[in-house]
Amino acid sequence: MLWEAFTKRFRHGHLTVLGPGRRAHRIGDGEGPEIVIGVRDWATLLRIALNPELRFGEAYIDGGIVFETGDLADFFALYERNREAAPPQPGRLARLVLPLRRRWQQANDRRRSRANVAHHYDLSEWLYRLFLDREMYYSCAYFAHPGMTLEEAQAAKARHIAAKLLLRPGQSVLDIGSGWGSLALALAADAGVSVTGVTLSAEQLGVARRSATARGLADQVVFELKDYRDVAARFDRIVSVGMFEHVGAPNFDRFFAAVRARLADDGVALVHSIGRHDPPGTTNPWMRKYIFPGGYVPALSETLAAVERAGLWVTDVEILRLHYAETCRHWRARFLARAGEACRLYDERFVRMWDFYLAASEAGFRYGDLMVFQLQLSRRVDAVPVTRDYIAAAEAAQAPRPTRRSGRAR
């Protein structure tokens, strides 16, 4: 029983687990580079065996397991490639219980939403400055061509979104989940629009307001500590990037009803969210406990069903594959390069937790079932052009002129 947590999940590859007493247990078919994991004691091994999805990550951040050969990135790549060898899908009873579990885990009323946001986004801004780009975008970048830096790819993402919004000077924009203010400030500066950004993070709110003042945009961009359900005005455009994952499945209908109610009759909305290519499910227990309480990665099927019930037109759908894997790769490399600073901000256990989060995320997007979708929505069928040519044209018009670089592209 103690070794089933590994043997059931790793039928391919070359994994060696050193149990207590340093006895080696070789798992997999022996193909590929060897990954060697040391387990501290029998209690750690038992906890992992009873609940591997939660306890393996806990053992890592507590020092109960160590990688003696290979690292987290190698392990998660192997794990994702062995998904077909995982235990069977839940039975009929488990499927019947699933909606109840989802409703309890994702009951994101105003109070719980605020607490869930604080858990992750009210960490020190200096932690995020260790690994984000200069503009502090904390969402999937858009690697429009090979060799782009993280800064270039995040700027390309902003241009891509702006193009889909068909912005014109003087328009009003609502940014739901405005984060550190990066996108709102870029849209205001580049398109001449006025933006209202709403967030539930006090830490992000302070940074966003200071950035607006420093850039001379405080009269053009307003940031508020407000739940999206409490916005009353109507806007020409609505954008939401990386926030829908925090809405929770029980609130999908209310979210899209709010988007429709707040959108002008001829308006355009853009919702950018992590998604799964699998059917609707639940959140990984480790991620739910340590990183995103109340969070849920939606399936496109359940998202579009909620859009339909809200009476909105879906005028464009785009699936971004592997872009977030590259984003997480950049983030993790930057974070590990400054891990000492992160340790001084928090402690070694926090550094291991954050490393686990970033490594698992990259593998999920590179080898697993995760992707990003962008939904362009409107109230009217004729709110946007009937072909997609305008998107590339608008991006090209806003793109910086290429500069000559020396050395190899990274």
N, C-alpha and C positions, 0 to 999 in steps of 0.2 A: 504493500500500500504506500509506503513512504516514497517510493521512487516512481509511482504512477504519474505524479504531476509532471515529470519530465518525459518518461517513456511514451505516454500517450500523445504527447504534443511534438515530439522530435523523432520522427521515423527516418528522416533524411538529414544529412549533414554529419558533422563530426563534433559532438558535444561530450565533454568529460566532466563529471561532477565528482569532486573530492569530498566525500562525506566526513563526518567526525572520525578521527583516527587516520585520516588521509587515505582511506581506501577509495580507489578509483572505480567509478561506474561509468562505462562508456555507452553512450546512447546515440542512436542514429545508424546510418549505413556506412559511416566512415569517409564519405566523400566531402572534399573541400577542406579549407583551413580548420584547424582544431581550435575550439573555444574551451577553456578550462575554467570552471567555477569552483571555488572553495566554499564550503558551508561550515559555519562556525561550530554548531552543536546540533544535537538531536532535536531539541525543542524548536529550533528554527526550521529544520527539515520537516517536522510534523506540521507546523503552522502552514508552510508552503503547500504540503500535500493536501491539507484540508480545504484550503481556499487560495489556490495559486494566483488568481487574477488580482487579488488584494495583497496577499502576504509576500509574494516575491518582491514587489516594489518596496514594501515596508522593510523587508530584510535587507535590501540594498541600501536604503537610506539610513538604517540603523547599524550598518556594518556587519550584519549577520551573514552576508555573502560577499565575496570579493572575486574579481576577475583576475586570474593569474595569467591567462593567455587570451588575447582579444579584449574587447570592451563592450559597453552597452550597445553601441551601434551594430557591432557584429552579431550580438545576441538577438536583437530585435529583427535584424534582417533574416536570420535563421528562423526565428519564431514565425514571422509573417509568411515565409516561404513554406512553412509546414502547416499552414492553416487547414489544408485539406485532410491532414492527419489528426485534427483535433476531434474531441468527442462529438457524438451526434448532436443535432439541434434539439432544443427542449421538446418534450412530449406535449400531448394535447392539454394536460392539466396546466403545465407551465405557460403555454400560450394563452390559456384563459386568464391566468393570473397577471400576465404581462401588462394589460391596460391599468390594472389597479396599482401595480408597482410604479408604472410611469406617472400616474396621477399623484401618487404620494411623493416620489422623488423630485418631480418637476412642478410642484404646486407653488409657482412663483408669483405669489401675491406681492403687493407693494413692499411689505415689511421683509419678506424673505428675499425678494429680489435685491433690495438694498444690502442686506447682510451677505448674500452670495457675491455680489459685486465687490464689496469691501474686502472679502477674503482674498481675492486675487489682485484686483486693480488698485487697492489702496496700500499695497506695498510701496516702499520708497521709490520715488521717481528715479533715484540714483541706481537702483537695481536695473531698471529698464534701460537706462542710459549706457549700461555696460555692454549691451548686446544689440540694441535696436540701431537703426540708421540715424543719421543726424536729425531728420525731421520727426522721429519718434512714431513711425507707423508701426502699429502692433497688429498686423493682419497680413494676409498672403500678398506677396509681391507679384509682379507680372514680368516674367523674363521673356521679353518680346524677341530677343535674339541671344545666341550663345555669348558668353563672356561678359555679360552685364554685371556690374557691381550691385550690391544690395541697394545702395542709394539710387542708382539708375533704375533698377527694377521697381522700386517703390514709387519713384516719380512717374514711371511708365504706367503703373497701376492707376495713379490719380488721373493721368491723361485719358486712360481707357474708360474710366468711370465717367469723367466729365464729358467725353464724346457721346456716351450712351444717354446722358442726361439732356443733350441738346441745349446747353446753357446759352442764355443771351443776357447781356448786361442789364442790370436793373431787376432781374428776377429774384424771387425769394426762395430760399432753399431750407428745408428742415433736415438736419443730420441727426438721425436717431442712433444713439450710442456713439457720441462724438470723440470718445477716447481722449488722447492727448492733444486733440485739436488739429492734427496734421492735415487731414483732408479738407476740413472746413476752411482753414486758412489758405490752402492751395487753390480751392475753387474761388474764393473771394478775390484773391490776388490775380489769378490768371483769367477769370471769366467776368469779373466785375459784378458779381452777384452779392446779395446780402444773405448771410447764413445764420440760422439759429441752431446751435448744437445743444442737445440734451444728453446728460449722462447721470449715472447714479454714483459715480466715484468722486469723492471729495478731493482726492489726490490729483486725479486727472483734471478736474475742474480748475484747480489752482494753477497748474502748469499751462493749461490752454488759455486761461485769461491773461496770464503774464505774457505768453507768446503773442497774443493778439495785440496787447499794448505795445510790446517791443517792436512789432512790425508795422505799427501805425494803422492797424485794422480794427481797433476796438469799436469804432462807430459802424463798422460794416459786418462784424462777426460778433454775435452774442452767445455766450455759453451759460447754460442754466443747469442747476442740480434738480432734475425733474424726471419723473417717470413718463415714458412715451404715452401712457394711458391718460395723462393729465394735460397734454397739449390741446389747446382749444382753437388756435388759429388755423387758417388754410394757407397752403404754399403752392407755388408754381412747380416746384420740384421737391422730391423726398429721396434721400439716400440713407442707406443703413449698411454699414460694413462691419462684419464680425460681431454683430449684436444679436442676430436672430438665434444663434446657438444658445443664448441665455433666456430665451422666451419660454421654452418648455412646451411640449406637445399639447397639454391641456389649454394653452393660451394662443395657439396658432390662429384660430378664428378671430379672436379679439385683436390680435396684432394686425392682421390684414384688413379687418374692418376699420381699425384706426387709421391705417394707411389710406384707405379709400375716403374716409371722412375728412382727413386733413389735406387731401390732394385736390388741387383745382380741377375744374371740369376738363380742361385741355392739358392737364399736367402729366408729368412723367416721373415714375419712381424707379429706383434701382436698389435691389436687395442682394447683397453679397454675403454668402454664408458657406461655412464648411458643410459638406453633405456626405452621405454614405451611399454606396451603390447597392448595398444590401437592403432588404425590407426593413421597415421600422423595428426598432429594438430598444435597448436601454443603454445607459452610460456605463463604461468600464468602472468598477467600484473603486479602484485606486485613483483614477482621475477625478471621480466624483467626490471622494473624501479629501484629497490633498490639493487639487488644483482648481477644479471648476464645480463646486457644489451647486446643484440645481441646473447644471449645464446638460445639453443634449444635442448631439449631432443628428439633424433630421434627414430622413430619406426624401428624395425629390418627389416621390409619389404622394406622401402625406402633405408635403408643402403645397404642391399644386392643387390638391383637393381643397385645401383651406383657401387658396387664392380664388378658386372657382366659386366657393360658397360666399366669398366676399363680393362677388360680382365684378372683379377686375379682369381686364384683358392682359394676357401674357403676350407681349409684343416682341420679346426676344429672350432666348435661353442660351447661356454659354456655360460649358463645363471646362474648368481650368484643371487639367491633369498635370501633376508633378510640379507645378509652380510652388505649392506650399512645401513640398519636400525640399526644394532648393532653398526656400526661405528659411526653413528650420535648420538646414545644414549651415547656412551662414550664421544664424542666431547661436547655435550650439558652439560653433568654432569661436565666435567672439566671446561668448560667455566663459568657456573654458580657458581662453587666453587671459581672462581677468577674474578667474575664480578666487584668487586671493583677496581681491577687493570685495567680492560678494561674501566671502567668509567673514571679513571684518564688519560688513553691514549686518550680517545675520550670524551664521555659524556653519561648521562643516556639514552638519546634517542637512541644512537647507541647501547647500551647494549640491550634495548628492541628489536631493529631491528634485531640484531644478534640472540637473543633468538628466535624470531619469525621464522627466516630463518632455524635454526637448528631443532626446534620443527616441523615445517611444513615438512622439509625434512625427518625426521625420520618417521613421519606418512605416507608420500607418499610411502616410501619403505616398511613399515610394513603392512599397510592396503590398500594402493592405487594401482596405476598402474605402479609403477616404479620398475626397476630392473637394473642389470648391465650385459652387454654382453661382451664377449671376442671373437674376431674374429682372428683366425690364418690364414694368407694369404701367398700365394707364386705365383711366375710366372710359376713354373713347377709342374706338378702333382706328381712327385716323390721326391719333396724337403724334405718331412718329412716321417717318418715310416708309414706303412699302418694300424697300430693299435695304441691305446693311451697308451699302457703300459709304454712307455718311460717317460711319464710325471710323474707318481707316483714314478718310479724308480729314476729319477733325483732329485725329491723333497726329497725323503728319504735319498739319499746320502748327501744332503746339510743340512738336518735338524739338529738342535742342539740336543745333547743327553739330555734325560729327567732328570730333577732334582726333588728331593723330596721336597714337599711343606708342610708347616704346616697350619692348619686352613682350613676354607671352601673356595672353589673356588668361585670367584666373576664373 
